[in-house]
Amino acid sequence: MTLVYCINCDSKNKYTLNSNHITCKIRGRNIQYEEIKARCVKCGSEVYVGYINDQNVRAREHAYFSLGEKTIE
């Protein structure tokens, strides 16, 4: 596991991953999907991890398109 910068600790630290069930609205349609959050092991603050963000975007898009939508504009 790589180290990521935690703004709260002002240092690079290890992180843990947690999965959360999310319900949100996109263009008036409710969608549900699993979202992964990365948290600093020292303080518990959420930290940015690029590949985790990419996975969450793909999960959100998949949930939206599975409703029969063709594009998000």
Helices and strands as residue ranges (DSSP letters): E 4-6, E 11-13, E 15-26, E 29-40, H 50-65
